[in-house]
Amino acid sequence: QDTLKKDPFSGHLFAFRGKKASILKVLFWDGNGLCLFTKRIDQGGFVWPVMAGYDGSITLTPAQLAMLIEGIDWRAPESVWKPAIAG
């Protein structure tokens, strides 16, 4: 609250990444309390957006947030998994 100068009770999601980019934490207010969602990725790392702005925060679209949580490089998404057989 003091560092980002944002209201944690506003309904916005606040995402933070660990130093090694293998851990993502999302903090949000659900109307009853603060919730913390944590995800560790086994291979690669979470691709972090470049921060443009003086306040140290950026706004992501819902699609960008979904790709960030899934560990997809949201700057250049591509499908790399293909099923071996159909059916």
LINPEQUI-V577951 format. One record per pair of residues at least 24 apart in sequence whose ideal C-beta (glycine too) atoms are under 8 Angstrom apart, sorted by sequence separation. I is the first residue (numbers start at 1). GAP is how many residues later the second one is. D is the distance in Angstrom with one decimal. If there is no record, write none. Layout:
i = [I:I]
gap = [GAP:GAP]
d = [D:D]
This chain:
i = [21:22:47:20:21:46:47:49:8:21:45:47:21:44:47:47:17:39:41:17:26:24:15:24:5:15:4:6:4:13:3:4:15]
gap = [24:24:24:25:25:25:25:25:26:26:26:26:27:27:27:28:29:30:30:31:43:44:45:45:50:50:51:51:52:52:53:53:53]
d = [3.2:7.4:7.8:7.0:5.3:6.0:7.6:7.7:6.7:7.9:7.7:4.6:6.7:6.2:6.4:6.8:5.4:6.5:4.8:5.3:7.5:7.1:7.8:6.7:6.1:7.3:6.8:6.7:6.3:7.0:7.5:5.5:6.9]
